[in-house]
Structure formats: structure tokens, C-alpha cells
Amino acid sequence: LQELLLDHVFQRLGVSSQGCVDHPIVLTEAVCNPLYSRQMMSELLFECYQVPKVSYGVDSLYSFYHNRRQKWPCSGLVISSGYQCTHILPVLEGRLDAKNCKRINLGGCQAAVYLQRLLQLKYPGHFAAITLSRMEEILHEHSYIAEDYIEELQKWRCPEYYENNVHKMQLPFSNKLLGSTLTSEEKQEKRQQQLRRLQELNARRREEKLQLDQERLDRLLYVQELLEDGQMDQFHKALVELNMDSAEELQSYINKLSVSVEQTKQKILQSEVNIEVDVVDSKPETPDLDPLSSEQSLEDMESINEFEPLFAEEQPEVEKPVAAVQPVFNLAEYHQLFLGTERIRAPEIVFQPSLIGEDQAGIAETMQYVLERYSKEQQAVLVQNVFLTGGNMMYPGLKARVQKELLEMRPFQSSFQVHLASSPVLDAWYGARDWAVEYMNREEGWITKKDYEEKGGEYLKEHCASNVYVPIRLPKQAPRAAEVAAPSRTLASGTG
């Protein structure tokens, strides 16, 4: 799958992937990415595509690097929130402190699912129309982060505030009513089409009924032949299987089935000549010997009876005037979603994961936990550049909320700065581009084919936007006792 994705990317970039890809490649990876994942990717790039060199970096650190070029401090606390998770990354002197990184398993995807669940419970009639893609659109266009969540909920209790701030979203619907816009010719044509369909349905039902009755009649005649041949044991056994008591009862059923078969044949012959619709009797004259077939026949008759009110036995020549059906309510308003407190409840989960039943800490608690792992001097350095990046950081009011949380957790009269990425979604790509241009002719950060062959696929050269490389350290195995004793015995035999 990864190979297909890379082939598609190379094709979109106009780079031929046949033979080799003679271009350096910059890739992003997750924070503290497992060595096995990097090993598989390096193996694919060097062995399959024969790339000259590869560099790995973290997307949020590339975004931090891109905005740091605007004279921001080289140290800071990066808060990155994307589609699946949120990371708190401390950066000291331009390098990631991987030991104190923290992750929250919440992002834009969980917020969209939570909003979908809220609106489906609120509007059960529009369950199918409240899709996940629409919820993501609502999150991007209508949601915001409350600076004080409890206080904001109290504001929504006021009817006037609700009317001024509620957002209405129109769901797609069709306003065309059947029967109100059809002309008399269209109605007649529709009636004829339904009439033909009902004729075909009746003809098929008659043929099936004739075949079933004929099979039953043949079975009963076979049992009667057993009586005529004098095979009494088999005859009585067959009567027990048919749930009959005597030969007279058998003869009565044979007579009824014979009459039913003849009547059905006459109806089939008549329907081929006459175009009138003959509805099959819903109550058969003959007894049902097969319980399964009786259930099916009853279901078939019920489905046919649904069509009976639509067609009278006589064909009316003059259409009666039909009054236009007017709805008792506005369909457009019925297909509207009113977004009230849902606008702040869905994105609030990154600060309060307990809203959706997650036993995790939110952004504020995790940020405080990370800061408390440093000395007061280092904390003061980190909070001077709290950097927000990622697509889930684009809610209005999020920067003010982070500032409020920092104001509550920091000492009295201490200073801090919160910066939002210039483009939270695209700055990771811009940062990777800037780094590639600046370090293209340097060895720092690039893994060559020689490095891959000597040090393995999990090898990483660190740079300002990369993970920290932690090589695999295999424990040394203690020599076995037999291996230790073997050299001593050899030495003793040689001495002797």
C-alpha cells in the first residue's frame, strides 16, 4: 500500500519512479516514531526507489521552524493538534526534548464524531443526513472555543442570546409533492404503467399457484393409486404424512384441487385475451398441505391487496378533479439543523476529554504537567513562546483560551506569549520546504545510502526539526558455562 501511495505522489509531481528516483526526499514522521516504522520506510526508499538521501522530521516542528524564521525564540512549547491526536512538545535551544513529550489521543476526528452523535440524538428524523463529512464542515465553519466554558453555557440559557447566536444549517430536501404537480395525462400514463405492472404480477402469481396446485394434485393421485393397487401399508403411511384420516377425505381434497386447477387455467386463458385485472382470491378454496408455501402465499396476497385501493374494478373514463396536497408545515424549516451549544461542546473535548467519557487529561492539565518537569528558569523560557499549530487549532477563540489557562497556572505577574501559526495547516509543508532548501548541500540531517547500509534502516540523523535518535541497545548475553569450561579443558590437555 505504501508503495502505491508513493507511486501516486511521484506521478503527481512529474517524477518518474521507474528504475530509480534521483531526488532527495524529506518525509514527516510521528513524534517518537518507532524504529521499526522508520526502518521499513528507509528500506522501501533505498531498496525500491534507489533515492540518494532521505531526511525525517516532525510536522509540528517543521511548522515551528518555519515560523521561527520570523525572529521568534528558538525555545518554546509546541502544542500541535491534528485529526487524530494532540501533542505537547517542549523545544529547548532549538532541539526537541523527547523525554518530556506528551500525547492526548483526541483531535478533530473525535470532535466530529461527538458533534454527529449530539445532532443525531437531537434530530432523530434526520439520522441519515447527519453524516461525518457534514459534521466536519460544521466544525470548520460554525464552531468556536469558549474562553470560559461554564460561563458561556450560562449565556446560552438566555432566550435572547440564543436567538442572536444560534446558527441554522439547511439540509438538502425535495419540495416536489407527488400528485400536486402532475397533469391529467401524466396521471393517466402513470395509472396505465401501474396497471400493466399489476397485470404482470397477477399472471405470475396465477402461474405459480397453478404449478403448486398441480404438484399437490399429483401427490394425492399417487396416494390414491396406492389404494387401488392394494398397497395398504404404504397407503396408510402416506395418509399419516398428509394428516388425513380416511380415503373419503383424500378423495374430497382431490376433487377440490382438480376444480381449483381448472379454474386457474381458465383465468390464465381469460387474462391473455382480456386486459382487465383479475385479483387472485386471497382465501384459497383448497387446504394448504405445505405450511411453508401457505406462509408465502399469504404474504403474496397481502402484497397484492396493497394495490387494490389504487385500481377499481371498473375503468373510469373521466378523471375526477384532485385537489392539490398542501403541506401542513414548511418542509424547508423541517430540514434545518439549529446549532446552539453544540458549537462549543464539540471542540471543548480537547480541554475536557471527560465530555465523551475519556479518562485523559486535557490540553491545560497536560501543559501544566509538562512545565512542572522543568526548573522555574526553563519554565519561564518555554512559556515565552507557546506555539499553536495543526488543523484542529483553527477554532476562533482557541488562542484566548490557552492564554486564560496559562494565566491561571503561571505565578502572579509572570509573563508569557502565545503565538498561532501563520497557516496552521500548511506551515508544516512550508517548514519542510525551507529546511530542504537551506540544508540541501549540507550533510546534517540527511541519511545516505551508505549510512543505511552501514547503520541500518532505523538510523536517524538529528536536525532542528527531527526526532531524537535512540539506537537499539541489545543486552549482552553472559557466556554459557559449557563455553567457559571448554577452553580450560583444551588448555589442560595441551599442557599434559
Secondary structure, 3 states (H helix, E strand, C coil): CHHHHHHHHHHHHCCCCCCCCCCCEEEEECCCCCHHHHHHHHHHHHHHCCCCEEEEEEHHHHHHHHHHCCCCCCCEEEEEECCCCEEEEEEECCEECHHHCEEECCCHHHHHHHHHHHHHHHCHHHCCCCCHHHHHHHHHHHCCCCCCHHHHHHHHCCHHHHHHHCEEEECCCCCCCCCCCCCHHHHHHHHHHHHHHHHHHHHHHHHHHHHHHHHHHHHHHHHHHHHHCCCHHHHHHHHHHCCCCCHHHHHHHHHHHHHHHHHHHHHHHHHHHCCCCCCCCCCCCCCCCCHHHHHHHHHHHHHHHCCHHHCCCCCCCCCCCCCCCCCCCCHHHHCEEEECCHHHHCHHHHCCHHHHCCCCCCHHHHHHHHHCCCCHHHHHHHHHHEEEECHHHCCCCHHHHHHHHHHHHCCCCCCCCEEECCCCCCHHHHHHHHHHHHCCCCCCCCEEHHHHHHHCCCCCCCCCCCCCCCCCCCCCCCCCHHHHHHHHHHHHHHHC
